[in-house]
Amino acid sequence: MAGIILSAPVSYASQESGIVIGDNAVVRNNSGFDAPVMSMLGIGEKVNVYQERDGWYQIQLLQSTDKGWIYKDLVTLQPSGSAEI
């Protein structure tokens, strides 16, 4: 019988800064490719990253209080001590 592996969300003690490295990166309202699209971001846009779940980052959209989810491979985390957004 095959076991089921569930991955728990990884929360960061404080938010991390990240930069979008994919053009037209889709931000969704939940982690997963089938979740509804909230918006799209371009290369070089800065985001705050709050947690990771199943290969997705929960981010805060720029100039907004809304949070969404972006595929992890489309964001590079910045070293601690980077300027806040």
Secondary structure as the mmCIF struct_conf table of DSSP 4:
data_model
#
loop_
_struct_conf.conf_type_id
_struct_conf.id
_struct_conf.beg_label_comp_id
_struct_conf.beg_label_asym_id
_struct_conf.beg_label_seq_id
_struct_conf.end_label_comp_id
_struct_conf.end_label_asym_id
_struct_conf.end_label_seq_id
HELX_LH_PP_P HELX_LH_PP_P1 ALA A 2 ILE A 4
HELX_LH_PP_P HELX_LH_PP_P2 SER A 7 PRO A 9
STRN STRN1 VAL A 10 VAL A 20
BEND BEND1 GLY A 22 GLY A 22
TURN_TY1_P TURN_TY1_P1 ASP A 23 ASN A 24
STRN STRN2 ALA A 25 ARG A 28
BEND BEND2 ASN A 29 GLY A 32
TURN_TY1_P TURN_TY1_P2 PHE A 33 ASP A 34
BEND BEND3 ALA A 35 ALA A 35
HELX_LH_PP_P HELX_LH_PP_P3 PRO A 36 PRO A 36
STRN STRN3 VAL A 37 LEU A 41
TURN_TY1_P TURN_TY1_P3 ILE A 43 GLY A 44
STRN STRN4 LYS A 46 ARG A 53
TURN_TY1_P TURN_TY1_P4 ASP A 54 GLY A 55
STRN STRN5 TRP A 56 GLN A 60
HELX_LH_PP_P HELX_LH_PP_P4 LEU A 61 LEU A 61
TURN_TY1_P TURN_TY1_P5 LEU A 62 GLN A 63
BEND BEND4 SER A 64 THR A 65
STRN STRN6 LYS A 67 TYR A 71
HELX_RH_3T_P HELX_RH_3T_P1 LYS A 72 LEU A 74
STRN STRN7 VAL A 75 LEU A 77
HELX_LH_PP_P HELX_LH_PP_P5 GLN A 78 PRO A 79
TURN_TY1_P TURN_TY1_P6 SER A 80 GLY A 81
HELX_LH_PP_P HELX_LH_PP_P6 SER A 82 GLU A 84
#
